[in-house]
Amino acid sequence: MDAELSVQPVVGNRVAKKKMNWYLWGTLFILPEVVLFIIFLWVPIFKGIFYSFYTVDFVEGNHFTGLANYVSILKDDLLWISIKNTLMYMALGIILGFWIPPLVAIAVSELRRFQGAARIISYLPSAVPAIVLYGMWMWFYDAVGPINSFLQKFGIPQVSFFSPKMAMVSIVILETWQSFGAATLIYIAAIVGIPKDLYEAAEIDGASVWQRVRYIILPSIKTLMMLLLLLQLITTSQGFQAQLSMTDGGPDNATLTYLLWLNHTAFRDLDFGKASAMGSLMFFVLILMSIVYNVMQRRSEKA
């Protein structure tokens, strides 16, 4: 009996030592990534917040100005124009683009044949490089491009896709086509995970396709849809790449989003202090949105 008691602490110490070794090796493996993460992400963030209180001058040196940069942002007329355009961009992304991935995913999941091919085809637009994407859609939207040429065959007047009223809509259509494939695959994975028993019970009861979608698929992916909606809002609030490449914020600032204005302030106007203040404000807004996203994700995992 005493021998057994004396062996147990030895075995326990060996197990604990083995776990410590695993933790040590695991820490050493991720340490380079953590260091790079701090250097290239968190250091620039804190330096940006720091420089938001300065006038940045590479010749005469930086000068502390307190809240002057933030006051300058609030007094600038472009602030409200960029916020309005950003909100419009986010709203159009929901109205025109948010519903396409779940609809395509449901349609693909209902196919009896060629499901694999349909999944590949739906994802192909996401694989198009950005420079090819924007050049292609500039040609599509051209006054003598394929879209206007097709419309003229039916006697429909030429559409000016880059007019002040249409420019943002055109950009949202472009980005919806380019990005819906990845979200579609996520929805397909969620639909595939629905228990087959529910479908079998629905077929026994004589449920139609619409009834299966309404009472089985939509309730099952409702939480996922809410998470992807919030994630889309976070992503579109930072939109500037398509606006910069297609219209550079024009015409008449119709597509000038907040992040594009920040980009112009930093790299066109060379006002890095004000741009840092703009980035700091956006950073705190995104933190709040990320907190909401994480709370919703945890609730969905518990459900």
C-alpha positions in Angstrom: 0.0 0.0 0.0 2.8 2.4 0.9 4.6 1.5 -2.3 1.5 2.5 -4.4 1.2 5.8 -2.6 4.9 6.6 -3.2 4.5 5.8 -6.9 1.5 8.1 -7.5 3.3 11.4 -6.7 6.1 10.3 -9.1 3.7 9.6 -11.9 1.8 12.8 -11.2 5.1 14.8 -11.4 6.0 13.2 -14.7 2.6 14.0 -16.2 2.9 17.7 -15.0 6.4 18.0 -16.3 5.3 16.6 -19.7 2.5 19.1 -19.9 4.9 21.9 -19.0 7.2 20.8 -21.8 4.3 20.8 -24.3 3.3 24.3 -23.2 6.9 25.5 -23.4 7.4 24.2 -26.9 4.0 25.5 -28.0 4.9 29.0 -26.6 8.2 28.9 -28.5 6.5 28.0 -31.7 4.0 30.8 -31.6 6.4 33.4 -30.1 7.7 34.6 -33.5 4.2 35.2 -34.8 3.2 37.0 -31.6 6.3 39.3 -31.9 5.5 40.0 -35.6 1.8 40.7 -34.6 2.9 43.2 -32.0 5.5 44.9 -34.2 3.3 45.2 -37.4 -0.1 45.7 -35.9 -0.2 47.0 -32.3 2.8 49.2 -32.5 1.4 51.1 -35.5 -2.0 51.4 -33.8 -0.5 53.0 -30.7 1.8 55.2 -32.7 -1.1 56.3 -34.8 -3.0 57.3 -31.6 0.1 59.0 -30.3 0.7 61.0 -33.5 -3.0 62.1 -33.6 -2.1 64.7 -31.0 0.8 66.1 -33.1 1.4 68.0 -36.3 3.7 65.6 -38.2 6.5 67.4 -40.1 9.4 65.3 -41.5 11.5 68.5 -42.0 11.0 70.6 -38.9 9.9 67.9 -36.6 6.7 67.0 -34.9 4.9 69.5 -32.7 2.3 68.7 -30.0 -1.1 70.3 -30.8 -3.4 68.5 -28.4 -6.9 68.0 -29.8 -6.4 70.4 -32.7 -6.5 67.5 -35.2 -9.8 66.2 -33.8 -11.3 69.7 -33.9 -10.1 70.1 -37.5 -11.9 66.8 -38.4 -15.2 67.9 -36.8 -15.1 71.3 -38.6 -14.3 69.7 -42.0 -17.3 69.5 -44.3 -16.0 66.3 -45.8 -16.5 64.5 -42.5 -20.3 64.5 -42.9 -20.1 63.8 -46.6 -17.8 60.8 -46.0 -19.9 59.5 -43.2 -23.1 59.8 -45.3 -21.4 58.0 -48.2 -20.1 55.3 -45.9 -23.5 54.7 -44.4 -25.0 54.6 -47.9 -22.3 52.1 -49.0 -23.1 49.9 -46.0 -26.9 50.1 -46.6 -26.6 49.3 -50.3 -24.3 46.4 -49.4 -27.1 44.9 -47.3 -30.0 45.7 -49.7 -28.2 44.6 -52.9 -25.7 42.1 -51.7 -26.4 40.5 -48.4 -29.3 38.3 -49.6 -27.6 36.8 -52.6 -25.2 34.4 -50.8 -28.0 32.6 -48.7 -30.3 32.5 -51.7 -27.5 31.0 -53.9 -26.6 28.6 -51.1 -30.2 27.4 -50.8 -30.5 27.0 -54.5 -27.3 25.0 -54.7 -28.2 22.8 -51.8 -31.5 21.9 -53.5 -29.8 20.7 -56.6 -30.0 17.0 -57.2 -27.1 16.9 -59.6 -23.9 19.0 -60.3 -23.7 20.5 -56.8 -19.9 20.3 -56.8 -19.7 22.2 -60.1 -22.2 24.8 -58.9 -20.1 25.5 -55.7 -17.0 25.9 -57.8 -18.7 28.3 -60.2 -20.2 30.4 -57.4 -16.7 30.8 -55.9 -14.8 31.7 -59.1 -15.5 35.5 -58.9 -13.7 35.6 -55.5 -10.6 34.3 -57.2 -10.3 37.2 -59.7 -7.3 39.5 -58.9 -8.3 43.0 -57.9 -6.5 44.7 -60.8 -8.3 42.4 -63.3 -11.6 42.9 -61.5 -11.6 46.7 -61.7 -10.4 46.8 -65.3 -13.1 44.3 -66.3 -15.9 46.2 -64.6 -14.6 49.6 -66.0 -15.2 48.0 -69.4 -18.6 46.6 -68.4 -19.7 50.1 -67.2 -18.3 52.0 -70.2 -20.7 54.0 -72.3 -20.0 51.6 -75.2 -19.4 48.6 -73.0 -21.3 45.3 -73.1 -24.0 46.3 -70.6 -25.0 49.5 -72.5 -24.7 47.8 -75.8 -27.1 45.1 -74.6 -29.6 47.6 -73.3 -29.5 49.6 -76.5 -30.6 46.5 -78.5 -33.9 46.7 -76.6 -34.3 50.4 -77.0 -33.3 51.2 -73.4 -31.4 54.5 -73.0 -27.7 54.5 -72.1 -27.0 54.2 -68.4 -24.3 56.5 -66.9 -22.9 54.1 -64.3 -20.5 56.7 -62.8 -23.0 59.6 -62.4 -23.3 61.0 -58.9 -26.5 59.0 -58.3 -25.4 55.7 -59.8 -21.7 55.5 -58.9 -22.1 54.0 -55.4 -24.7 51.5 -56.7 -22.3 50.5 -59.5 -19.5 49.9 -57.0 -21.7 47.8 -54.7 -22.8 45.6 -57.6 -19.2 45.1 -58.6 -18.2 44.1 -55.0 -21.3 41.9 -54.6 -20.3 39.9 -57.7 -16.7 39.6 -56.5 -17.3 38.6 -52.9 -20.6 36.6 -52.7 -18.8 33.3 -53.4 -17.0 33.0 -50.1 -20.1 33.8 -48.1 -22.1 31.3 -50.3 -19.7 28.5 -49.3 -20.1 29.3 -45.6 -23.9 29.1 -45.9 -23.7 25.9 -47.9 -21.6 24.4 -45.1 -24.2 25.4 -42.5 -27.0 24.0 -44.6 -25.1 20.7 -45.1 -24.8 20.5 -41.3 -28.6 20.5 -40.8 -29.7 17.0 -39.5 -31.1 14.8 -42.3 -33.9 13.7 -40.0 -35.6 17.1 -40.4 -35.6 16.7 -44.2 -36.9 13.2 -44.0 -39.7 14.2 -41.6 -40.6 17.1 -44.0 -40.8 14.8 -47.0 -43.0 12.3 -45.1 -45.3 15.2 -44.3 -45.4 16.3 -47.9 -43.6 19.6 -47.4 -42.8 21.6 -50.5 -39.4 23.2 -51.3 -40.6 26.6 -50.0 -41.8 25.0 -46.8 -38.5 23.2 -46.3 -36.7 26.5 -46.8 -39.0 28.4 -44.5 -39.3 26.0 -41.6 -36.0 24.1 -41.7 -33.2 26.0 -43.5 -33.9 29.6 -42.6 -34.4 28.9 -38.8 -31.2 26.8 -38.8 -29.0 29.5 -40.4 -30.6 32.5 -38.8 -27.9 33.0 -36.2 -25.2 32.6 -38.9 -27.0 35.2 -41.1 -26.9 37.7 -38.2 -23.2 37.1 -37.6 -22.3 37.5 -41.3 -24.5 40.6 -41.4 -22.5 42.2 -38.6 -19.3 41.1 -40.2 -20.4 42.7 -43.4 -21.1 45.9 -41.7 -17.7 46.0 -40.1 -16.1 45.2 -43.5 -18.1 47.8 -45.5 -17.5 50.5 -42.9 -13.8 50.2 -44.0 -14.5 50.3 -47.7 -12.2 52.4 -49.9 -10.3 50.1 -52.3 -13.0 49.9 -55.0 -13.9 53.6 -54.6 -10.2 54.6 -55.0 -9.7 52.4 -58.0 -12.9 53.1 -59.9 -13.8 56.7 -59.1 -11.2 58.1 -56.6 -14.1 59.4 -54.5 -15.9 61.2 -57.4 -17.9 62.4 -59.1 -18.5 65.4 -56.8 -17.4 63.3 -53.7 -20.3 60.9 -54.4 -18.2 57.9 -53.5 -15.9 59.5 -50.9 -16.0 57.1 -48.0 -14.5 57.9 -44.6 -11.5 55.6 -45.1 -10.9 57.0 -48.6 -10.9 60.5 -47.2 -8.4 59.3 -44.6 -6.3 58.0 -47.4 -6.4 61.3 -49.3 -5.6 63.2 -46.1 -2.5 61.2 -45.5 -1.1 60.5 -48.9 -2.4 63.3 -51.0 -2.6 66.2 -48.5 0.4 64.8 -46.5 -1.4 65.8 -43.3 -0.4 62.7 -41.3 -1.4 64.1 -37.9 -5.0 64.6 -39.0 -5.0 61.3 -40.8 -3.8 59.6 -37.5 -6.7 61.3 -35.6 -9.2 60.0 -38.3 -7.7 56.5 -38.0 -8.0 56.6 -34.2 -11.6 57.6 -34.3 -12.3 54.8 -36.7 -10.3 52.4 -34.6 -12.5 52.9 -31.5 -15.7 52.6 -33.6 -14.5 49.3 -35.0 -13.6 48.1 -31.5 -17.3 48.7 -30.5 -18.6 46.8 -33.5 -16.1 44.0 -32.9 -17.3 43.7 -29.3 -20.9 43.3 -30.5 -19.8 40.7 -33.0 -17.9 38.7 -30.4 -20.9 38.8 -28.0 -23.2 37.6 -30.8 -20.8 34.8 -31.7 -20.6 33.5 -28.2 -24.4 33.5 -27.9 -24.6 31.6 -31.1 -22.1 29.0 -29.9 -24.1 28.5 -26.7 -27.3 28.1 -28.6 
